[in-house]
């Protein structure tokens, strides 16, 4: 019995290190792409110029590397805030194994979570491809339209006050309650649980992720700021004030941009 706490601590450490390593690799790739973009204007995974009407058009085949770029970036951004839920699932599965009950490796649950964000990445890649085609992105993948940027900011701000946002955030902030009330047996069940948690997470954060089109899809500071905001919303106790403050800030920012505060060249022009 004395060895049990040490075993639990070791397993938690191994899973935590695995999550940290996965996140570190995703962040390394994201930073690498961002730096390459700053120097050459070329996306390494895609081998193509990124954004802007003056640059070459993208073929339909470009959607594949764009999807990979978004998928890896979403892992980098969302894995930190998903860690408490993944570790909670691992703890419950470990207890079931110790009691000789059916259990499933935590990787199956995590795979379901990542699958949902891969689905979001498909949508984001399609959106970026379309915005490029419509000449609404600058060469640095920043919105070149004040109307587009302002509407995205305004929509993200308003969404912070919606019942959907509050409901999804509530589910994301209660890992043990989610696991205990939605437990399903078997690998399919664990994968479905991961998908369901990913759906709540996506429902909570999709509007914030769309803001990447406002100040740069590969802007590392913007990516890091959104990552921290999402993590704080989920992890801080009684963090309703943070969501409210973020919503007010985004609504005011969006109104300012739509009113012409960003200049005639839109968000891209305001940053130069």
C-alpha positions as CSV (number, residue, x, y, z in Angstrom):
1,X,0.0,0.0,0.0
2,X,2.9,2.4,0.7
3,X,4.0,2.1,-2.9
4,X,0.6,3.2,-4.3
5,X,1.0,6.9,-3.8
6,X,4.5,6.8,-5.4
7,X,3.0,4.8,-8.4
8,X,0.2,7.3,-8.8
9,X,2.7,10.2,-8.7
10,X,4.9,8.5,-11.2
11,X,2.1,7.8,-13.7
12,X,0.9,11.4,-13.4
13,X,4.5,12.7,-14.0
14,X,4.9,10.5,-17.1
15,X,1.6,11.7,-18.6
16,X,2.4,15.3,-17.7
17,X,5.8,15.0,-19.3
18,X,4.2,13.5,-22.4
19,X,1.7,16.4,-22.7
20,X,4.5,18.9,-22.1
21,X,6.7,17.2,-24.8
22,X,3.9,17.2,-27.3
23,X,3.1,20.8,-26.6
24,X,6.8,21.8,-26.8
25,X,7.1,20.1,-30.3
26,X,4.0,21.9,-31.5
27,X,5.2,25.2,-30.2
28,X,8.7,24.7,-31.8
29,X,7.0,24.1,-35.2
30,X,4.8,27.1,-34.8
31,X,7.7,29.4,-33.9
32,X,9.8,27.9,-36.7
33,X,7.0,28.7,-39.2
34,X,6.5,32.2,-37.8
35,X,10.2,33.0,-38.1
36,X,10.5,31.6,-41.6
37,X,7.5,33.7,-42.6
38,X,9.1,36.9,-41.2
39,X,12.4,36.2,-43.2
40,X,11.2,34.7,-46.4
41,X,7.4,35.2,-46.5
42,X,7.1,31.5,-47.3
43,X,5.3,28.8,-45.2
44,X,7.8,26.0,-44.8
45,X,5.3,23.2,-44.7
46,X,3.4,24.6,-47.7
47,X,6.3,25.9,-49.7
48,X,4.1,28.8,-50.9
49,X,3.8,32.5,-50.4
50,X,1.3,33.4,-47.7
51,X,-1.5,36.0,-48.1
52,X,-1.9,39.2,-50.1
53,X,-3.4,40.0,-53.5
54,X,0.0,40.7,-55.0
55,X,1.2,37.2,-54.3
56,X,0.6,34.0,-56.3
57,X,-2.8,32.3,-55.9
58,X,-3.1,29.1,-54.0
59,X,-4.3,25.9,-55.6
60,X,-6.8,23.5,-53.9
61,X,-3.8,21.3,-53.0
62,X,-2.6,24.1,-50.7
63,X,-5.4,23.2,-48.3
64,X,-3.5,20.2,-47.1
65,X,-0.4,22.0,-45.8
66,X,-2.6,24.8,-44.5
67,X,-4.6,22.2,-42.5
68,X,-1.4,20.8,-41.1
69,X,-0.2,24.2,-40.1
70,X,-3.5,25.0,-38.3
71,X,-3.8,21.5,-36.7
72,X,-0.3,21.7,-35.1
73,X,-0.9,25.3,-34.0
74,X,-4.2,24.3,-32.4
75,X,-2.3,21.5,-30.5
76,X,0.2,24.1,-29.3
77,X,-2.5,26.5,-28.2
78,X,-5.2,24.2,-26.7
79,X,-3.2,21.4,-25.1
80,X,-2.1,23.4,-22.0
81,X,-5.8,24.2,-21.1
82,X,-6.8,20.6,-21.8
83,X,-4.2,19.2,-19.5
84,X,-6.3,19.2,-16.3
85,X,-9.1,17.2,-18.1
86,X,-6.6,14.7,-19.6
87,X,-4.9,14.2,-16.3
88,X,-8.3,13.7,-14.6
89,X,-9.3,11.1,-17.1
90,X,-5.9,9.3,-16.5
91,X,-6.5,9.3,-12.8
92,X,-10.0,7.8,-13.1
93,X,-8.7,5.2,-15.6
94,X,-5.8,4.3,-13.2
95,X,-8.2,3.8,-10.3
96,X,-10.4,1.5,-12.5
97,X,-7.3,-0.5,-13.5
98,X,-6.3,-0.9,-9.8
99,X,-9.8,-2.1,-9.1
100,X,-9.5,-4.7,-11.9
101,X,-12.2,-2.9,-13.9
102,X,-12.0,-2.2,-17.6
103,X,-9.9,0.8,-18.5
104,X,-8.7,2.6,-21.6
105,X,-5.3,4.3,-22.1
106,X,-5.5,8.1,-21.8
107,X,-4.1,8.4,-25.4
108,X,-7.5,7.3,-26.7
109,X,-9.3,10.1,-24.9
110,X,-6.7,12.7,-26.0
111,X,-7.0,11.5,-29.6
112,X,-10.7,12.3,-29.5
113,X,-10.0,15.7,-28.2
114,X,-7.4,16.4,-30.9
115,X,-9.7,15.1,-33.6
116,X,-12.2,17.8,-32.9
117,X,-9.6,20.5,-33.2
118,X,-8.4,18.9,-36.4
119,X,-12.0,19.4,-37.7
120,X,-11.8,23.1,-36.6
121,X,-8.4,23.3,-38.5
122,X,-10.1,22.2,-41.7
123,X,-12.6,25.0,-41.4
124,X,-9.8,27.5,-40.5
125,X,-7.7,26.4,-43.5
126,X,-10.7,26.8,-45.8
127,X,-11.3,30.2,-44.4
128,X,-7.7,31.3,-44.8
129,X,-7.7,29.9,-48.4
130,X,-10.8,31.8,-49.2
131,X,-9.7,35.1,-47.6
132,X,-6.4,34.9,-49.6
133,X,-8.4,34.3,-52.8
134,X,-10.6,37.4,-52.0
135,X,-7.4,39.4,-51.3
136,X,-8.5,40.1,-47.7
137,X,-5.2,39.1,-46.1
138,X,-1.9,41.0,-46.2
139,X,1.4,39.3,-47.0
140,X,1.9,38.7,-43.2
141,X,-1.6,37.0,-43.0
142,X,-3.2,39.9,-41.3
143,X,-6.7,41.2,-42.2
144,X,-6.3,44.0,-44.8
145,X,-10.0,44.9,-44.4
146,X,-11.2,47.2,-41.6
147,X,-14.7,45.7,-42.1
148,X,-13.5,42.1,-41.8
149,X,-11.2,42.9,-38.8
150,X,-13.8,45.0,-37.0
151,X,-16.6,42.4,-37.5
152,X,-14.4,39.6,-36.2
153,X,-13.4,41.5,-33.1
154,X,-17.0,42.6,-32.5
155,X,-18.4,39.0,-33.0
156,X,-15.7,37.6,-30.7
157,X,-16.6,40.2,-28.0
158,X,-20.3,39.6,-28.2
159,X,-19.8,35.8,-28.1
160,X,-18.2,36.2,-24.7
161,X,-21.6,37.1,-23.2
162,X,-23.7,34.3,-24.9
163,X,-25.2,31.3,-23.1
164,X,-23.3,29.0,-25.4
165,X,-20.0,30.5,-24.3
166,X,-21.0,30.2,-20.6
167,X,-22.3,26.6,-21.0
168,X,-19.2,25.3,-22.8
169,X,-16.9,27.1,-20.4
170,X,-18.7,25.5,-17.4
171,X,-18.1,22.0,-18.8
172,X,-14.5,22.8,-19.6
173,X,-13.8,24.1,-16.0
174,X,-15.1,20.9,-14.2
175,X,-12.9,18.0,-15.3
176,X,-14.0,15.5,-12.6
177,X,-17.7,16.3,-13.0
178,X,-17.4,15.8,-16.8
179,X,-15.6,12.5,-16.5
180,X,-17.9,11.1,-13.8
181,X,-21.2,12.1,-15.6
182,X,-20.1,11.3,-19.1
183,X,-18.1,8.1,-18.6
184,X,-18.4,5.6,-21.4
185,X,-16.8,2.1,-21.5
186,X,-14.3,0.9,-24.0
187,X,-12.0,2.5,-26.5
188,X,-14.9,3.9,-28.5
189,X,-16.4,5.3,-25.4
190,X,-13.2,7.0,-24.4
191,X,-12.7,8.4,-27.8
192,X,-16.3,9.7,-27.8
193,X,-15.6,11.4,-24.4
194,X,-12.6,13.1,-25.9
195,X,-14.6,14.2,-28.9
196,X,-17.4,15.6,-26.6
197,X,-14.9,17.5,-24.4
198,X,-13.2,18.8,-27.6
199,X,-16.7,20.0,-28.8
200,X,-17.2,21.9,-25.6
201,X,-13.8,23.3,-25.8
202,X,-14.2,24.4,-29.5
203,X,-17.6,25.8,-28.6
204,X,-16.0,27.9,-25.9
205,X,-13.0,29.1,-27.9
206,X,-13.7,29.2,-31.6
207,X,-14.4,32.9,-31.7
208,X,-11.2,33.7,-30.0
209,X,-9.3,31.5,-32.4
210,X,-10.9,33.4,-35.3
211,X,-9.1,36.5,-34.1
212,X,-5.9,35.0,-35.5
213,X,-7.1,36.5,-38.8
214,X,-7.1,39.9,-37.2
215,X,-3.5,40.4,-36.1
216,X,-1.8,37.6,-37.9
217,X,-2.2,33.9,-38.3
218,X,1.5,33.3,-37.5
219,X,2.0,36.2,-35.0
220,X,3.7,34.4,-32.1
221,X,2.8,37.1,-29.5
222,X,-0.8,37.0,-30.5
223,X,-0.9,33.2,-30.5
224,X,0.7,33.2,-27.0
225,X,-1.7,35.8,-25.7
226,X,-4.7,33.8,-26.9
227,X,-3.2,30.6,-25.4
228,X,-2.8,32.3,-22.0
229,X,-6.3,33.8,-22.1
230,X,-7.9,30.5,-22.9
231,X,-6.0,28.7,-20.2
232,X,-6.9,31.4,-17.6
233,X,-10.6,31.3,-18.5
234,X,-10.7,27.6,-17.8
235,X,-8.4,27.4,-14.8
236,X,-8.9,30.5,-12.7
237,X,-11.5,30.1,-10.0
238,X,-14.5,32.3,-10.5
239,X,-13.0,33.7,-13.8
240,X,-16.3,35.0,-15.1
241,X,-14.9,38.5,-14.7
242,X,-12.1,37.7,-17.2
243,X,-14.6,36.6,-19.9
244,X,-16.6,39.7,-19.2
245,X,-13.6,42.0,-19.4
246,X,-12.4,40.3,-22.6
247,X,-15.8,40.7,-24.2
248,X,-16.0,44.4,-23.3
249,X,-12.5,45.0,-24.7
250,X,-13.1,43.2,-27.9
251,X,-16.4,44.9,-28.5
252,X,-14.8,48.3,-28.0
253,X,-11.9,47.4,-30.1
254,X,-14.1,46.1,-32.9
255,X,-16.3,49.3,-32.8
256,X,-13.2,51.4,-33.0
257,X,-11.9,49.6,-36.0
258,X,-15.3,49.8,-37.8
259,X,-15.5,53.5,-37.0
260,X,-12.3,54.0,-38.9
261,X,-9.8,53.9,-36.1
262,X,-7.6,51.4,-37.9
263,X,-7.3,53.6,-41.0
264,X,-8.2,53.0,-44.6
265,X,-5.9,50.0,-45.0
266,X,-7.6,48.1,-42.2
267,X,-5.8,46.2,-39.4
268,X,-2.7,45.5,-41.5
269,X,-2.3,49.2,-42.1
270,X,-2.7,50.0,-38.4
271,X,0.1,47.6,-37.5
272,X,2.7,49.1,-39.9
